[in-house]
Structures are given as C-alpha cells and as structure tokens.
Amino acid sequence: MEHNIFLLVVSIVCMASFLGYSAFMFGIYMRFVIRREKDLPYNHEPVSIIMAARNEAENLRKFLPSVLKQDRDVMEVIVVNDGSSDETAKVLYALAEQFPVLRIIHLEKSIGKKQALTQAIQSARYDLLLFTDADCKPASARWASEMASRFTEGIEIVLGYGGYEKRKGWLNKLIQLDTAMIAARYAGFAIWGKPYMGVGRNLAYRKSLWDKTGGFSAHADLPYGDDDLFIMQAANNKNTAICFDSMAFTYSIPKESIREWFTQKTRHLHAGRRYNKSTGWMLGSEFIFEALFWVSGLVLCMLGGGIWFVFLLTFYLLYKLYIVHGIFKLLTVRLSIVFLPILSVVWLFALFLIGINAIFARQVKWKQE
C-alpha cells in the first residue's frame, strides 16, 4: 500500500515537472523560434562602437579590423587599453594610422572592465553606443548597421547575439549548447516583454539612457555586470528590441579548458545573484522543473514505473529536439541534435555545480593577472 502511494506521488511529481518544463519551453523558447526578423530601413544615426581590452594584442590584430571596416556613414570605434602589459598599445596605434575612426584611451594601470567602459562611454561623441569585446569578430560588415536599424521610435536598448567559434571536442559542444540556450532565453523573455539581460559581446543602447539610469553605479562594487545587470535596471517592455539577423552576430574565441569555462560561467552566475527575485525565480524554474523530471523519472524506474517514465521521456525528447533544432537553425549553430540528450544532462549537471560554486565564490576578476 505504502509503495503504491509513494509510486503515485513520484508519478505526479514527474508529470507536474514535465508539464512545467514544457510550459517554460513553449512560453519562452518557442516565442523566439517562431519570431521572424523584420527588414527595417537603414538608420543613418552615428554610432560609437566601444570595447575594453587588456592584454589582447593578438585578438585585436586579428579581429579589430573587421570592426573598423563596418559599413556605416558616420561612426567611431573607441578602444580602452586597460593597463595592458603586452603589445596591445602597439597594435592599437598601428591600426589608428590606417583607420582614422579608431580612438584610443590608454590607461597606464588597469582599472577593470566596467570602469574602462565608463571612461569610453563618457567620451563617446554619439548617443548610439554599440558594445563588443576584443576577442569578437562581427559576422559581416553590416553588423553595426543591422543593430542600429532596430533603434526605431522609443527603442533605447537592442540585444544582439554573441556566439562562439566552433571547435573540436565535447567542451565546445557544451559551450555551443549553453550559449544558444542563453541567447534564446533572454531573447524570448524580451519578446515576452520582460527583458532581463544582454551580452557585452553584442549589445547596444543609448548614452542618454546610460546617463539617466546612473550608468553602472547601482552595481559599482562588482567588477562585472556591465551588460546583464545594466539591462536588468534599464530595460522594460517598451524600450527594448532584439536583433538576431545572422549578419548582426558576433563570434568569440571559446574557452579551451573546463576550468576556464567553469570560471567564466561562475562569474556570470555570480552577477545573477543581483537579479530581482521575480526574474530569479522565473529563470530558476526551468532548471528546477527539468531536474525534478530527471530525478523523479529515475526514482520511477527504480519503483517499477519505468514504462510511464519512458512514455514521458519520449515526448520530452521529441519536444525539446524540435525547439532546440529551431534555435540552432536561427542562430546558425552547427551542432547535431543527435548529441542533445547526453549534452542536456551534462549541461544541467554542470550548471548545478557552477551554481553552487557561484553562491559561495568570491568576486571573480574580469581579467586574471
């Protein structure tokens, strides 16, 4: 009798978590999958492209020219050399001789990314600001134009997509999945009218908005959060748009070791502790539902209810494969969905470990010495 009651309870938990996870996938990710980008007219407004760089000589040499060659009528590119000890300054000054649009802010001593960006924003000549990182390469010469075109009437923030280059190995597959799902999630929330974050690899907003919201002062004690925490405080359902045209993507160099990726993700999740409670609960519900589904399903198998779990698991996999395939297609992610089942479990477990570490971790520096 007790066994049957326990089996019923676990079955209910499994079904409830399956329905909860499915509802989240439909309500957030499906919004992104079914949405289509609109062709908007060229925005002639001048653009200030901003990045901070510390010990990025090689990346700047490889990637900065593609930023400097953007197809814009009027623009400037501001690079803050944040106390680099390599040849960053030499590379920047050499490029400045070739490209008059390049402006350099040279700092003898590192002050951190957020403070470096603050100096660039304050010195920017134009109201429309477009941000990227030193290790990022725009997907096309129309990156800046596509992002700028989304600044229609009332729009003060545009969220873009910053992907990672495809490399060999399972870590890269995990990074590709993680990056795509994060992008689809914050885009889906923005479409829903509840924007909560963007990525500094590809993000645009107005300088006037930065000024009137106090810039980064609300989280000045953290060395990071210049993207997600600022969007959290400044974005709303009327002033935010997304730009997920493939010509407007940027691509960065992915981490090549689990330790580096773990540290990067810890920094991101550490900043997430400053999210408001409602957003935190909404984001956490996805992982809670999915974790409960897997745990209760395994318990069901041990209790003799494996057939019921296999039935739900089949729908879970087909449903998730369909949505993730749509996300990969829109983001041009070259990752076979054949790997999705095992990657999903590994991803969920990795996020659990990283989340625990982020709770107890001290602040993680932007750039390690």
C-alpha positions in Angstrom: 0.0 0.0 0.0 2.7 2.5 1.0 4.7 1.5 -2.1 1.7 2.3 -4.3 1.1 5.7 -2.6 4.8 6.6 -3.0 4.7 5.5 -6.6 1.7 7.7 -7.2 3.3 10.7 -5.6 6.5 10.3 -7.6 4.4 9.9 -10.8 2.6 13.1 -10.0 5.8 14.9 -9.4 7.3 13.6 -12.7 4.2 14.6 -14.6 4.0 18.0 -13.0 7.7 18.7 -13.7 7.3 17.6 -17.3 4.3 19.9 -17.8 6.1 22.8 -16.0 9.2 22.4 -18.1 7.2 22.0 -21.3 5.2 25.2 -20.5 8.5 27.1 -20.0 9.9 25.8 -23.3 6.8 26.8 -25.1 6.3 30.2 -23.4 10.0 31.4 -23.7 11.9 29.4 -26.3 9.1 28.9 -28.7 8.5 32.7 -28.8 12.0 33.0 -30.1 11.8 30.1 -32.6 8.6 31.3 -34.3 9.6 35.0 -34.4 11.0 36.3 -37.7 13.3 39.3 -38.1 11.8 42.3 -39.9 13.6 44.2 -42.7 14.0 47.7 -41.3 15.3 50.8 -43.1 18.9 51.9 -42.8 19.4 54.0 -39.7 21.8 56.9 -40.6 22.4 57.8 -36.9 26.1 58.0 -36.0 27.4 55.1 -33.9 30.1 54.8 -31.2 31.5 51.3 -31.1 33.1 50.6 -27.7 35.3 47.8 -26.3 37.7 47.4 -23.4 40.9 45.4 -23.9 43.5 44.1 -21.6 46.5 42.1 -22.9 44.6 41.4 -26.2 47.3 42.2 -28.7 46.7 39.1 -30.9 43.0 39.3 -30.8 43.0 43.0 -31.7 45.3 42.3 -34.6 43.0 39.6 -35.9 39.5 40.9 -35.1 39.6 44.7 -34.7 40.0 45.5 -38.5 36.6 43.8 -39.1 35.1 46.2 -36.6 36.8 49.2 -38.1 35.6 48.3 -41.6 31.9 48.4 -40.7 29.6 49.8 -43.3 28.5 53.0 -41.6 28.2 56.6 -42.8 29.4 58.0 -39.6 31.0 56.1 -36.7 33.8 56.0 -34.2 35.5 53.0 -32.6 36.7 53.6 -29.1 39.1 51.0 -27.6 40.2 51.4 -23.9 43.6 49.8 -23.3 43.1 48.8 -19.7 46.7 48.8 -18.4 47.9 46.0 -20.8 51.4 44.7 -20.3 51.7 43.1 -23.8 51.8 44.8 -27.2 48.1 45.9 -27.1 49.1 49.6 -27.3 51.5 49.0 -30.2 48.8 47.1 -32.2 46.2 49.9 -31.5 48.4 52.8 -32.5 49.4 50.9 -35.7 45.7 50.4 -36.6 44.9 54.0 -35.7 47.3 55.1 -38.5 45.3 53.0 -41.0 41.8 53.8 -39.7 41.0 57.4 -38.6 37.7 56.2 -37.0 39.8 54.5 -34.2 40.1 56.4 -30.9 42.3 55.0 -28.2 42.0 55.6 -24.5 45.3 54.4 -23.0 45.4 53.6 -19.2 48.8 53.1 -17.6 47.2 51.0 -14.8 44.3 48.6 -15.1 41.0 49.9 -13.5 38.8 47.0 -14.6 36.4 46.5 -17.5 33.4 48.3 -16.0 35.5 51.4 -15.1 37.2 51.3 -18.5 33.9 51.2 -20.3 32.7 54.1 -18.2 35.5 56.2 -19.5 34.7 55.2 -23.1 31.0 55.9 -22.7 31.7 59.3 -21.1 34.0 60.3 -24.0 31.7 58.9 -26.8 30.7 61.5 -29.3 27.4 59.8 -30.3 24.3 58.8 -28.5 24.0 55.3 -30.0 26.5 53.0 -28.3 27.4 49.5 -29.6 29.5 47.2 -27.5 31.6 44.2 -28.2 34.8 42.5 -26.9 38.3 42.4 -28.1 38.1 38.7 -29.0 35.0 39.2 -31.0 34.6 39.2 -34.8 31.4 40.6 -36.4 29.7 38.1 -38.8 29.6 40.8 -41.5 30.4 44.4 -42.4 26.7 45.1 -41.8 26.8 44.2 -38.1 26.7 47.8 -36.8 24.0 48.8 -39.4 21.7 45.9 -38.6 22.0 46.6 -34.8 21.4 50.3 -35.4 18.3 49.6 -37.6 16.5 48.3 -34.6 16.6 51.7 -32.9 13.1 52.6 -34.0 10.9 55.1 -32.1 11.0 54.6 -28.4 13.7 51.9 -28.5 16.7 52.6 -26.3 18.2 49.1 -26.0 19.0 46.4 -28.6 20.0 42.9 -27.6 22.2 41.0 -30.0 23.7 37.5 -30.3 27.3 36.8 -29.4 28.2 33.2 -30.3 31.4 31.3 -30.1 33.6 29.8 -32.8 33.1 26.1 -33.5 36.0 23.9 -32.4 36.5 20.2 -31.9 35.7 18.4 -28.7 32.9 17.9 -26.2 33.6 21.1 -24.3 32.9 23.2 -27.4 29.7 21.3 -28.0 28.7 22.1 -24.4 29.6 25.8 -24.9 27.6 25.9 -28.2 24.5 24.5 -26.5 24.9 26.8 -23.4 25.4 29.9 -25.5 22.5 29.2 -27.8 20.1 28.4 -25.0 21.1 31.5 -23.0 20.5 33.7 -26.1 17.2 32.1 -26.9 16.1 32.6 -23.3 16.9 36.3 -22.9 15.5 36.9 -26.4 12.3 35.0 -25.5 11.9 37.0 -22.3 12.5 40.2 -24.2 9.8 39.3 -26.8 7.5 38.5 -23.9 8.1 42.0 -22.6 10.3 41.0 -19.7 13.9 41.8 -20.8 16.5 40.9 -18.1 19.9 40.7 -19.7 22.1 41.0 -22.7 25.7 40.0 -23.5 28.5 42.5 -23.7 29.8 40.8 -26.8 27.0 42.2 -28.8 24.8 44.9 -27.1 23.7 48.4 -28.0 22.0 51.1 -26.0 21.7 54.9 -25.9 24.2 57.0 -24.0 21.3 59.1 -22.8 19.7 56.0 -21.2 23.0 55.2 -19.5 23.2 58.7 -18.1 19.6 58.9 -16.8 19.8 55.5 -15.2 23.0 56.2 -13.3 25.2 54.1 -15.5 26.9 51.3 -13.6 26.6 53.0 -10.2 24.0 50.5 -8.9 26.5 47.7 -9.1 29.8 49.6 -9.0 31.1 47.2 -6.3 31.2 44.3 -8.8 33.9 44.1 -11.5 31.4 42.7 -13.9 27.7 43.1 -14.7 28.2 45.9 -17.3 25.9 44.0 -19.6 23.3 41.9 -17.7 23.0 44.0 -14.6 22.7 47.2 -16.5 20.0 45.7 -18.8 18.2 44.5 -15.7 18.0 48.0 -14.3 17.4 49.9 -17.5 15.2 47.7 -19.8 11.5 47.5 -19.9 8.8 46.1 -22.2 8.7 49.3 -24.3 12.3 50.4 -24.7 13.9 47.1 -25.7 14.3 45.3 -29.0 16.3 42.3 -30.2 18.4 41.9 -33.3 19.0 38.3 -34.3 19.8 38.7 -38.0 22.7 36.4 -38.9 24.6 39.4 -40.4 24.5 41.1 -37.0 26.0 38.2 -35.0 29.4 38.3 -33.4 31.7 35.3 -32.7 34.2 35.0 -29.9 37.0 32.6 -29.1 35.7 29.8 -26.9 37.3 28.6 -23.7 39.5 25.6 -24.3 39.6 24.1 -20.8 36.9 23.1 -18.4 38.5 25.2 -15.7 38.4 28.4 -17.8 34.8 27.8 -18.8 33.9 27.0 -15.2 35.4 30.3 -14.1 33.7 32.2 -16.8 30.3 30.7 -16.0 30.8 31.3 -12.3 31.4 35.0 -13.0 28.2 35.2 -15.0 26.1 33.4 -12.4 27.7 35.4 -9.6 26.3 38.5 -11.2 23.0 36.8 -11.4 22.7 37.0 -7.6 21.8 40.6 -8.1 18.8 39.9 -10.4 15.5 40.8 -8.9 13.7 37.9 -7.1 10.9 37.5 -9.7 13.3 37.2 -12.5 15.5 34.8 -10.5 12.5 32.5 -9.8 11.4 32.5 -13.4 14.9 31.6 -14.6 15.3 29.0 -11.9 12.0 27.3 -12.6 13.4 26.0 -15.9 16.2 24.1 -14.2 14.1 23.1 -11.2 11.4 21.5 -13.5 14.0 19.7 -15.6 16.0 18.4 -12.7 12.8 17.2 -11.0 11.8 15.5 -14.1 15.0 13.5 -14.4 15.3 12.7 -10.7 11.6 11.6 -10.3 11.9 9.7 -13.5 14.9 7.7 -12.2 13.0 7.0 -9.0 10.0 5.8 -11.0 12.3 3.4 -12.8 13.6 2.0 -9.5 10.0 1.7 -8.2 8.8 -0.2 -11.3 7.2 2.6 -13.1 9.8 2.8 -15.9 7.2 2.4 -18.7 5.4 5.6 -17.6 8.7 7.5 -17.5 9.8 6.2 -20.9 6.5 7.4 -22.3 7.1 11.0 -20.9 10.7 10.9 -21.8 9.8 10.2 -25.4 7.6 13.3 -25.6 10.2 15.3 -23.7 13.0 14.4 -26.1 10.9 15.0 -29.3 9.6 18.3 -27.9 13.0 19.5 -26.9 14.7 18.3 -30.1 12.1 20.3 -32.1 12.6 23.5 -30.2 16.4 23.3 -29.9 16.7 22.4 -33.6 14.7 25.7 -34.3 17.1 27.6 -32.1 20.2 26.2 -33.7 18.8 27.0 -37.1 18.1 30.6 -36.3 21.5 31.0 -34.6 23.3 29.1 -37.3 24.8 26.8 -34.7 26.5 23.8 -36.3 25.8 21.2 -33.7 24.0 18.0 -34.4 20.9 17.5 -32.2 21.9 13.8 -32.0 24.2 14.9 -29.2 21.4 16.8 -27.4 20.1 14.1 -24.9 23.5 13.5 -23.4 24.6 17.1 -23.6 21.4 18.2 -21.9 22.1 16.0 -18.9 25.7 17.1 -18.7 24.7 20.8 -19.1 22.2 20.5 -16.4 24.7 18.9 -14.0 27.4 21.4 -14.9 25.1 24.3 -14.2 24.2 22.8 -10.9 27.8 22.6 -9.9 28.6 26.1 -11.2 25.6 27.5 -9.4 26.7 26.1 -6.1 30.1 27.5 -6.7 28.7 30.9 -7.6 26.8 31.1 -4.3 29.9 30.7 -2.2 32.5 32.1 -4.6 34.2 35.4 -4.0 34.1 38.0 -6.8 35.8 36.8 -9.9 38.1 39.2 -11.7 37.3 40.3 -15.3 40.9 39.5 -16.4 43.2 37.4 -14.3 46.7 38.6 -13.8 
